């Protein structure tokens, strides 16, 4: 499994948490 795949998921998750609800 490519390493960048995991990093992309981490970035997406961080953005989700950073998004004001």
C-alpha positions, 0 to 999 in steps of 0.5 A: 500500500502506497505511503502517500495514500495513508498521508492523504487520508490523514490530511483529509481527516485533519481538514474535516476536524478543522472545518467549523461546524 
